[in-house]
Amino acid sequence: NSRIVLASRPVGAPTPDNFRLEDIEIPVPADGEVLLRSVYLSLDPYMRGRMSDAKSYADPVAVDDVMVGATVCQVVESNNPEFEIGEWVLAYTGWQSYGISDGEGLLKLGKQPTAPSYALGIMGMPGFTAYMGLLDIGQPKQGDTLVVAAATGPVGATVGQIGKIKGCRVIGVAGGEEKCRYAKEVLGFDECIDHKAADFEQQLQAVCDKGIDVYFENVGGKVFDAVLPLLNTGARVPVCGLISQYNATSLPDGPDRLSMLMGTLLIKRIKMQGFIIFDDYAHRYNEFAQDMSQWLAEGKIQYREHLVQGLDKAPEAFIGLLEGKNFGKLVIQVNQP
Ligand code: NDP
């Protein structure tokens, strides 16, 4: 049984030294508790925030504590009448191969779920984030131009595909040619621009010839700078994530852009709104689950996973996530089912 703890807080980009792999005894469940064996661990950008002690919407992980994270587990011992051995659950046991739970907060996935890891991605937090952020805040309308970056990740890919279902012209932004090709050929985006291209700004402007009606913000930084002058009057900007800044240790170089941002918001009456998915929308999960299951069954939504074998590979995979090395939803296979 092993686990990965936060060894030290990163300054800038995390490094392998910030994590420590430890061998520990398999815990013993007390009365009312279950022993969970992790099969899949989700790695997500928000974990960078938990490694830092800067004030945020959730508490940081303490140094020497196990890294937090959602997992898909099997019940292997049960002292709780609500759970049977062999059942699959969505849990929050973190970066470790076994965890204990009193049952609170576990979501049952059944005895033989067809795609258990989907609970960490398209049917779980990232899919739900894409759905609520786009539909509730973005308010996409037929014929709108929708732009989304991190376009092949679980949030961005889902935002763009829901945008297509709603009749938008969808422009993705992704890192590299292969991801851009995938966004167009498999996800069905109308265009996808490589943010690493030297003329990225010009390329984005060229494909957004009618401006931008909805910009789903996943990354911030230079993508946002390129988008801002293209926003149309009445545009909506759901602010979901700012991954380009998660490793930043100082403000970006160059002139202060705040007055330009405020001026654009005012003159173009733009609605820009942040959200934290479970804090704001937990009560609407069923609505999402119903629509998404149907879209998946009808083949309207494609979903790609980037599966990495072994808990010991989690630090490297996580560091890569912040650099765009993942291609699809990053999931660690902790144990075989
Ligand atoms: P992804 O799997 O898409 O991973 C992150 C991707 O971001 C990378 O693969 C990379 O893609 C892109 N990226 C990284 N650095 C940069 C950069 N400097 N400039 C441009 N792109 C960059 O992650 P998710 O789909 O899980 O998450 C997407 C966003 O949604 C994140 O910002 C996350 O924090 C946020 N989020 C917010 C939630 C909320 O409740 N508000 C809930 C869930 C997620 P590429 O190679 O294409 O550049």
Residues whose N, C-alpha, C, O or C-beta is under 5 A from the ligand:
A	BS01	NDP	P45 Y46 P126 T129 A150 A151 G153 P154 V155 G156 V173 A174 G175 N218 V219 V239 C240 G241 L242 I243 S244 F275 I276 I277 L321 L322 E323 G324 K325 N326 G328
